[in-house]
Amino acid sequence: MTFQLPLIGNHSPSRAALTCRYRCGDACFHEVPNPTANPYFGDLVSRRTALLGGTALIALTAAPAAAAAAAEAPVGAAGHPAPRGLDFTPVAPNAEDRVVVPDGYRQSVVIRWGDPLFPGAPEFDFDHQTAAAQARQFGFNNDFAALLPLDQRELTGLLVVNHEYTTEQLMFRGYDAANPTREQVEIAWAAHGLTVVRVERSPRDGALRPVFSRHNRRITLATPFEVRGPAAGGDLLKTSADPTGTRVLGTMNNCAGGVTPWGTILSGEENFNQYFANAEALADPRLSRYGVTGSATTRKWERFDPRFDLAQEPNEVNRFGWVVELDPHDPTSTPVKHTALGRFKHECANVRVAADGRVVAYSGDDERFEYVYKFVSAKRFRPGDSKAARRHNMTLLDDGTLYVARFSGDSPPEEIDGSGALPSDGRFDGTGEWIPLVSGNRSFVDGMTAEEVCVFTRIAADRVRATRMDRPEDLQTHPRTGVLYCALSNNTERGKPGKEGATEPNPRIDNRHGQVLELTERRDDPLSTTFAWNLFLVCGDPAAPDTYFGGFPKDRVSPISSPDNVAFDPHGNLWIATDSGGALAGHNDGLFGVPVEGRSRGHLKQFLTVPRGAETCGPVVGRQVVLVCVQHPGEVDGASADNPASHWPDGGDSQPRPSVVAVWREERGRLGDIGLG
């Protein structure tokens, strides 16, 4: 048997066509949905000083300058100890069909697709799947993960996981994509959504084991959701099944997410456009701005439920593309879709609390030439775990102000030539501003109501001339400094005829490997509407001249492509999960750790790799255990359930199963601190 793992293709940027088809509806085969002609990035440079003023400019650029000074300090001399949390020997790039971890570490599978979650739920049987069974089993293609401790020793916790999408060709033998059966479709509906499962571990063992619990829960496409915020109850959200516009069944294509300070989970609905058929019957240009085009869909769900047929239910598509909130501690609670955070292809939503108690949520729109957003709540966070505090905090995302980012560079445009060569000041950096779009029922966008801004947020951001970025994915703030880190995955369309060329935050044309951006809001105040930014990493092969690793010597770092999810460990190191699809030949995707401060700033090291065809997702990096979601193992061109390209995690001739993996360090037979160094 042979399988094709292409290095270059029409899809993004070297991903298997199978992944493109089922995860994002072949988004990279279609025209970029953003047709706007916002000002060329370089045109904004001359406006920077006028916008901010000289004193503000000095204050804003101080943090990146300090970071650069740290990077230029003596770095990693021989014998210099690794930063705490990163004392491991890097894993070499490989193409193995297994999870590879450093010497001295152990691993185990926590939970697999199909594992039962409730008493009486059947064990997984690949050849005898049913929708009823899947609704009581762990879902498919796990992406984001969160682990919420239930005791001080962290021996028990709630594991919450997204299930982004289904790959029917790998789920069913003899699958006929042109004629799926109702049972196959209903299994897919049940395999989407989220899982909550209680996990336990031994004090001497890093392995996490799922257990039956009252907390265990499956959220699927049949689960009722409440809609809240400015668009709730509006005409754009009403359907024949829900004339109130306030109740939606299910969530889909959930990508990354976040954990709120009040203990709930946020999950971003991403590539929802691919599930809705017959957009051509409506001839609504607002649909094409979201990539909702054409007639029949890949999965053919419209044959089995009219809500997926826009000719019958034109507003159903507007009920997806939101940030959803779930209370995993209350299995009877109704999850919420928050319209105040805007509707687009949310990669994530991550929250921090400002000094005055208001909460700030950051989110990226994961598509080529899309935008970075933040939301500031109108009400203030109440600390504590009382029922009253939790009820109040669960309303914080209902009302506030939504902003979109506009970036300015500080280098002459001619120095940003698309090659990735650093400008004369030695850094890709500059300043920027958050542009308000909507606050409660007040719109800041001419010609659009508040409801329209929330439902068609991309169009609103176009009108205020936001900066087009290279697929904004996960965003996380440093737990101590408050600096925001944004993964920009890639954009092979940048610089092509008719498309925007290189800009300082997106400095390479045909960008196959992506970058990681640092954003410092003025005075470390998340309520500020101005910020400074710089590129911390410009990813790819360290031997290539167009890469940059925070100023650290490139001959000592691991190669990395397509940063996707980011997380911080307890020591303040940044961890990056990748989704490259083999953009670097012979390199499976992996998880990387890198210090963002001190003499080793930029010293990127690969911690693990995932099996062939898989993507690394949803890292959780604790003091004793690292969790990663291994998504779509074996998803390479030519693979199917009849011709599997991977047998991970069970080996032999088994079918590949998306799974969550735990990794821990052993010292003298005991569980060690991941961060000993």
ZAMARGU-4260 file (C-alpha; in steps of 0.2 Angstrom, whole numbers, plus 5000, padded with zeros to 4 digits):
<rodrens>
0) 5000/5000/5000 | 5006/5018/4996 | 5000/5034/5003 | 5004/5051/4996 | 5009/5065/5008
5) 5012/5079/4997 | 5024/5093/5001 | 5016/5106/4990 | 4998/5107/4983 | 4983/5118/4981
10) 4978/5116/4998 | 4985/5124/5014 | 5000/5124/5012 | 5004/5105/5010 | 4990/5097/5020
15) 4982/5081/5014 | 4967/5085/5003 | 4957/5073/5014 | 4960/5085/5029 | 4955/5100/5018
20) 4939/5092/5012 | 4932/5087/5029 | 4939/5100/5041 | 4937/5116/5032 | 4927/5112/5016
25) 4942/5114/5005 | 4944/5133/5010 | 4960/5134/5002 | 4953/5128/4985 | 4941/5143/4985
30) 4944/5161/4983 | 4949/5170/4998 | 4933/5176/5007 | 4940/5193/5011 | 4939/5204/4995
35) 4942/5221/5003 | 4955/5233/4998 | 4960/5240/5015 | 4975/5252/5014 | 4992/5244/5010
40) 5000/5241/5027 | 5015/5253/5023 | 5003/5267/5020 | 4999/5267/5039 | 5017/5269/5045
45) 5016/5288/5042 | 5000/5289/5053 | 5008/5280/5068 | 5015/5295/5077 | 5000/5306/5073
50) 4989/5292/5081 | 4999/5289/5096 | 5009/5305/5100 | 5028/5304/5103 | 5027/5300/5122
55) 5014/5286/5119 | 5025/5279/5106 | 5040/5278/5118 | 5030/5270/5131 | 5022/5257/5119
60) 5039/5252/5111 | 5047/5250/5128 | 5042/5232/5131 | 5047/5225/5114 | 5064/5235/5116
65) 5067/5227/5133 | 5063/5210/5126 | 5075/5213/5112 | 5088/5218/5124 | 5086/5202/5134
70) 5087/5192/5118 | 5104/5201/5113 | 5111/5197/5130 | 5123/5183/5132 | 5113/5168/5127
75) 5114/5150/5132 | 5133/5148/5134 | 5139/5130/5135 | 5134/5123/5152 | 5121/5136/5155
80) 5106/5127/5163 | 5090/5126/5153 | 5076/5137/5160 | 5065/5129/5172 | 5052/5119/5163
85) 5062/5116/5148 | 5075/5104/5154 | 5073/5090/5141 | 5083/5084/5126 | 5073/5089/5111
90) 5065/5076/5100 | 5072/5075/5083 | 5060/5078/5068 | 5053/5061/5062 | 5039/5053/5052
95) 5035/5039/5064 | 5017/5032/5067 | 5018/5035/5086 | 5019/5048/5099 | 5038/5051/5102
100) 5043/5059/5118 | 5060/5064/5126 | 5071/5051/5135 | 5065/5050/5153 | 5047/5053/5150
105) 5032/5041/5149 | 5016/5042/5140 | 4999/5034/5140 | 4982/5037/5130 | 4969/5045/5142
110) 4954/5043/5131 | 4950/5038/5113 | 4937/5041/5100 | 4922/5029/5105 | 4927/5026/5123
115) 4912/5025/5134 | 4908/5039/5146 | 4893/5033/5155 | 4887/5016/5164 | 4879/5005/5151
120) 4887/5014/5136 | 4894/5001/5124 | 4912/4998/5121 | 4918/5005/5104 | 4915/4993/5089
125) 4922/5001/5073 | 4911/4990/5062 | 4895/4991/5072 | 4893/5010/5076 | 4877/5018/5080
130) 4872/5036/5083 | 4864/5031/5100 | 4881/5023/5105 | 4891/5038/5099 | 4881/5050/5109
135) 4887/5041/5125 | 4905/5039/5119 | 4920/5051/5117 | 4918/5060/5101 | 4929/5062/5085
140) 4944/5073/5081 | 4948/5080/5098 | 4955/5098/5097 | 4955/5109/5112 | 4958/5102/5129
145) 4956/5109/5147 | 4960/5100/5164 | 4950/5108/5179 | 4957/5101/5195 | 4944/5095/5208
150) 4957/5093/5223 | 4972/5102/5229 | 4984/5088/5224 | 4976/5087/5206 | 4973/5069/5208
155) 4956/5071/5201 | 4949/5083/5188 | 4937/5087/5174 | 4944/5085/5156 | 4935/5095/5144
160) 4938/5092/5125 | 4932/5099/5109 | 4927/5088/5094 | 4931/5099/5079 | 4925/5089/5064
165) 4922/5071/5057 | 4931/5062/5043 | 4918/5050/5037 | 4930/5042/5025 | 4940/5036/5040
170) 4925/5032/5051 | 4916/5020/5040 | 4921/5005/5029 | 4915/5007/5011 | 4909/5025/5014
175) 4900/5032/4999 | 4903/5051/5000 | 4889/5054/4987 | 4876/5044/4996 | 4879/5043/5015
180) 4866/5034/5025 | 4856/5042/5038 | 4864/5032/5052 | 4881/5038/5046 | 4875/5056/5046
185) 4868/5054/5063 | 4884/5046/5070 | 4893/5061/5063 | 4881/5073/5072 | 4884/5064/5088
190) 4903/5064/5086 | 4904/5083/5085 | 4903/5095/5100 | 4912/5093/5116 | 4915/5080/5130
195) 4916/5082/5149 | 4924/5068/5158 | 4931/5065/5175 | 4949/5059/5176 | 4959/5052/5190
200) 4978/5048/5193 | 4989/5039/5205 | 5001/5050/5216 | 5015/5039/5209 | 5009/5039/5191
205) 5006/5052/5177 | 4993/5042/5168 | 4976/5049/5168 | 4961/5037/5168 | 4943/5042/5164
210) 4930/5036/5176 | 4911/5037/5176 | 4905/5052/5185 | 4889/5063/5187 | 4900/5076/5178
215) 4902/5066/5162 | 4893/5074/5148 | 4892/5074/5129 | 4887/5090/5120 | 4882/5086/5102
220) 4873/5094/5087 | 4857/5089/5096 | 4861/5098/5113 | 4850/5114/5116 | 4860/5131/5117
225) 4854/5148/5124 | 4858/5163/5113 | 4863/5179/5122 | 4870/5196/5118 | 4865/5210/5106
230) 4860/5198/5092 | 4849/5187/5102 | 4831/5187/5097 | 4835/5197/5082 | 4827/5194/5065
235) 4844/5187/5058 | 4844/5172/5070 | 4825/5167/5069 | 4821/5151/5060 | 4805/5141/5058
240) 4811/5129/5072 | 4815/5144/5083 | 4805/5159/5080 | 4812/5168/5095 | 4830/5168/5089
245) 4836/5163/5106 | 4838/5144/5106 | 4850/5134/5094 | 4852/5115/5093 | 4871/5110/5094
250) 4888/5117/5091 | 4900/5112/5077 | 4918/5113/5071 | 4923/5118/5088 | 4942/5122/5087
255) 4952/5130/5101 | 4945/5138/5117 | 4949/5144/5134 | 4946/5143/5153 | 4938/5157/5161
260) 4943/5164/5178 | 4926/5158/5184 | 4929/5140/5179 | 4919/5138/5163 | 4925/5133/5146
265) 4924/5144/5130 | 4924/5135/5113 | 4926/5143/5096 | 4915/5138/5082 | 4926/5139/5067
270) 4923/5132/5049 | 4904/5131/5050 | 4902/5137/5033 | 4905/5120/5025 | 4890/5112/5033
275) 4876/5122/5024 | 4870/5119/5006 | 4862/5129/4992 | 4869/5146/4996 | 4867/5150/4978
280) 4849/5150/4980 | 4850/5165/4991 | 4862/5176/4981 | 4867/5185/4997 | 4884/5193/4996
285) 4886/5192/5015 | 4886/5173/5014 | 4901/5173/5003 | 4911/5184/5015 | 4910/5169/5026
290) 4914/5156/5013 | 4896/5150/5012 | 4894/5146/4993 | 4889/5133/4981 | 4875/5120/4981
295) 4878/5102/4989 | 4889/5100/5004 | 4903/5087/5006 | 4893/5077/5020 | 4876/5079/5012
300) 4868/5083/5029 | 4855/5094/5020 | 4847/5078/5014 | 4842/5073/5031 | 4838/5089/5040
305) 4831/5105/5032 | 4841/5116/5044 | 4856/5113/5034 | 4848/5118/5018 | 4849/5137/5016
310) 4835/5137/5003 | 4823/5131/5017 | 4831/5139/5032 | 4842/5154/5026 | 4845/5160/5044
315) 4852/5144/5051 | 4869/5147/5046 | 4869/5163/5056 | 4867/5153/5072 | 4885/5146/5070
320) 4901/5154/5071 | 4900/5160/5089 | 4910/5158/5105 | 4901/5145/5116 | 4902/5144/5135
325) 4900/5128/5145 | 4899/5125/5164 | 4907/5108/5166 | 4904/5108/5184 | 4885/5108/5181
330) 4880/5094/5169 | 4862/5100/5169 | 4867/5118/5163 | 4862/5125/5146 | 4877/5130/5136
335) 4877/5148/5129 | 4882/5156/5112 | 4888/5173/5115 | 4884/5185/5101 | 4893/5200/5109
340) 4910/5192/5104 | 4905/5193/5086 | 4903/5180/5073 | 4917/5173/5062 | 4928/5158/5062
345) 4933/5158/5080 | 4949/5149/5083 | 4948/5152/5102 | 4943/5164/5116 | 4955/5167/5130
350) 4951/5178/5145 | 4960/5189/5157 | 4954/5201/5171 | 4959/5219/5170 | 4964/5229/5186
355) 4946/5236/5188 | 4938/5219/5187 | 4932/5220/5169 | 4936/5204/5158 | 4944/5204/5141
360) 4943/5190/5129 | 4954/5189/5114 | 4950/5179/5098 | 4957/5176/5081 | 4948/5173/5065
365) 4956/5158/5057 | 4957/5161/5038 | 4969/5169/5026 | 4968/5188/5027 | 4957/5189/5042
370) 4958/5198/5059 | 4962/5199/5077 | 4948/5204/5090 | 4946/5208/5108 | 4930/5210/5119
375) 4929/5220/5135 | 4915/5217/5146 | 4904/5230/5153 | 4902/5222/5170 | 4915/5217/5182
380) 4921/5200/5188 | 4916/5194/5206 | 4930/5183/5214 | 4924/5168/5224 | 4915/5152/5220
385) 4898/5156/5228 | 4883/5152/5218 | 4879/5171/5217 | 4897/5175/5210 | 4896/5161/5197
390) 4879/5166/5191 | 4885/5184/5189 | 4901/5179/5181 | 4892/5168/5168 | 4884/5185/5162
395) 4900/5194/5159 | 4901/5190/5141 | 4884/5195/5137 | 4887/5214/5136 | 4903/5224/5132
400) 4913/5232/5118 | 4920/5222/5103 | 4936/5228/5095 | 4947/5223/5080 | 4965/5226/5078
405) 4974/5238/5066 | 4993/5236/5065 | 5006/5248/5060 | 5024/5245/5056 | 5039/5256/5060
410) 5050/5251/5045 | 5050/5259/5028 | 5039/5249/5016 | 5053/5245/5004 | 5062/5236/5018
415) 5047/5224/5019 | 5050/5215/5003 | 5042/5198/5005 | 5058/5188/5007 | 5057/5188/5026
420) 5073/5197/5028 | 5074/5208/5044 | 5072/5227/5041 | 5087/5238/5046 | 5081/5240/5064
425) 5083/5221/5066 | 5065/5217/5071 | 5048/5216/5063 | 5039/5227/5075 | 5027/5242/5077
430) 5012/5249/5086 | 4993/5247/5083 | 4976/5251/5089 | 4960/5242/5094 | 4946/5249/5083
435) 4928/5248/5091 | 4915/5239/5082 | 4900/5238/5093 | 4896/5240/5112 | 4879/5233/5118
440) 4866/5240/5106 | 4877/5254/5099 | 4886/5251/5083 | 4902/5260/5078 | 4901/5255/5060
445) 4892/5266/5048 | 4877/5258/5039 | 4876/5243/5051 | 4866/5240/5066 | 4873/5232/5082
450) 4864/5216/5077 | 4872/5216/5060 | 4889/5220/5067 | 4888/5205/5078 | 4881/5193/5065
455) 4892/5199/5051 | 4907/5204/5060 | 4919/5201/5046 | 4910/5214/5035 | 4911/5227/5050
460) 4929/5224/5052 | 4932/5227/5033 | 4923/5244/5034 | 4934/5250/5048 | 4950/5245/5039
465) 4957/5232/5051 | 4973/5223/5046 | 4973/5207/5037 | 4983/5194/5045 | 4990/5177/5040
470) 4977/5165/5048 | 4976/5171/5066 | 4974/5156/5077 | 4976/5154/5096 | 4980/5169/5107
475) 4986/5168/5125 | 4992/5181/5138 | 5007/5178/5148 | 5001/5174/5166 | 5014/5186/5174
480) 5018/5200/5161 | 5001/5200/5152 | 5010/5200/5135 | 4998/5193/5122 | 5005/5179/5110
485) 4996/5176/5094 | 4999/5161/5083 | 4998/5166/5064 | 4998/5149/5055 | 5002/5152/5037
490) 4996/5160/5021 | 5001/5154/5004 | 4990/5167/4996 | 5000/5182/5002 | 5008/5191/4988
495) 4999/5181/4974 | 4992/5192/4960 | 4977/5202/4966 | 4981/5198/4984 | 4990/5209/4997
500) 5009/5208/4998 | 5020/5207/5013 | 5017/5218/5028 | 5028/5220/5043 | 5018/5208/5054
505) 5016/5196/5039 | 5033/5199/5031 | 5034/5184/5019 | 5025/5181/5003 | 5019/5163/5000
510) 5020/5161/5019 | 5020/5142/5022 | 5027/5141/5040 | 5019/5156/5049 | 5024/5166/5064
515) 5021/5170/5082 | 5017/5188/5087 | 5019/5197/5104 | 5007/5211/5108 | 5010/5222/5123
520) 4995/5234/5127 | 5000/5251/5134 | 5005/5250/5152 | 5000/5232/5152 | 4982/5237/5153
525) 4970/5226/5143 | 4958/5240/5143 | 4970/5251/5132 | 4966/5254/5114 | 4984/5256/5109
530) 4998/5243/5109 | 5015/5238/5103 | 5019/5222/5094 | 5034/5212/5087 | 5037/5195/5079
535) 5044/5184/5092 | 5046/5169/5080 | 5046/5168/5061 | 5044/5149/5059 | 5052/5137/5047
540) 5068/5128/5044 | 5081/5137/5055 | 5094/5135/5041 | 5083/5146/5030 | 5087/5165/5029
545) 5069/5170/5032 | 5067/5163/5049 | 5069/5171/5066 | 5069/5164/5084 | 5068/5179/5096
550) 5086/5183/5092 | 5092/5166/5098 | 5106/5157/5088 | 5096/5148/5075 | 5108/5133/5074
555) 5102/5128/5091 | 5083/5128/5089 | 5071/5115/5082 | 5063/5117/5066 | 5044/5122/5067
560) 5030/5125/5055 | 5012/5132/5056 | 5010/5137/5074 | 4992/5133/5079 | 4988/5132/5098
565) 4998/5141/5111 | 4999/5138/5130 | 5009/5143/5145 | 5017/5132/5158 | 5018/5136/5177
570) 5035/5144/5174 | 5030/5156/5160 | 5037/5147/5145 | 5027/5147/5129 | 5022/5130/5122
575) 5016/5129/5104 | 5007/5115/5095 | 5008/5114/5076 | 4997/5110/5062 | 5008/5110/5046
580) 5003/5094/5037 | 5021/5090/5033 | 5026/5107/5026 | 5043/5103/5032 | 5048/5086/5023
585) 5049/5071/5035 | 5042/5081/5050 | 5027/5075/5059 | 5018/5089/5069 | 5023/5091/5087
590) 5023/5101/5103 | 5037/5114/5106 | 5043/5124/5122 | 5051/5140/5121 | 5056/5153/5134
595) 5050/5171/5131 | 5061/5180/5143 | 5080/5180/5149 | 5095/5174/5141 | 5087/5159/5132
600) 5073/5169/5125 | 5069/5161/5108 | 5077/5144/5112 | 5064/5133/5104 | 5064/5114/5108
605) 5053/5101/5101 | 5045/5091/5116 | 5035/5078/5106 | 5029/5072/5089 | 5012/5065/5085
610) 5009/5050/5073 | 5009/5051/5054 | 4995/5062/5047 | 4990/5069/5064 | 4989/5086/5070
615) 4995/5092/5088 | 4981/5101/5097 | 4975/5108/5114 | 4991/5107/5124 | 4989/5108/5143
620) 5006/5109/5152 | 5005/5107/5171 | 5019/5104/5184 | 5017/5085/5182 | 5008/5081/5167
625) 5007/5087/5149 | 4991/5083/5139 | 4990/5084/5120 | 4975/5080/5108 | 4981/5069/5094
630) 4969/5074/5080 | 4966/5065/5063 | 4980/5052/5064 | 4982/5043/5047 | 4973/5057/5038
635) 4984/5057/5022 | 4979/5056/5004 | 4974/5039/4999 | 4969/5033/5016 | 4952/5026/5020
640) 4944/5015/5033 | 4947/5001/5020 | 4965/5006/5018 | 4971/5014/5034 | 4987/5024/5034
645) 4990/5023/5053 | 4986/5010/5066 | 4989/5022/5081 | 4985/5021/5095 | 4981/5003/5097
650) 4993/4995/5084 | 4992/4979/5075 | 4979/4981/5061 | 4968/4993/5071 | 4959/5008/5064
655) 4967/5025/5069 | 4957/5034/5083 | 4959/5052/5088 | 4965/5052/5106 | 4971/5062/5121
660) 4988/5058/5127 | 4996/5061/5144 | 5015/5063/5146 | 5025/5064/5162 | 5043/5063/5168
665) 5049/5049/5179 | 5063/5051/5192 | 5069/5036/5201 | 5052/5027/5197 | 5042/5042/5204
670) 5032/5055/5195 | 5043/5070/5193 | 5040/5089/5190 | 5039/5092/5171 | 5048/5109/5176
675) 5064/5102/5185 | 5079/5110/5177
</rodrens>
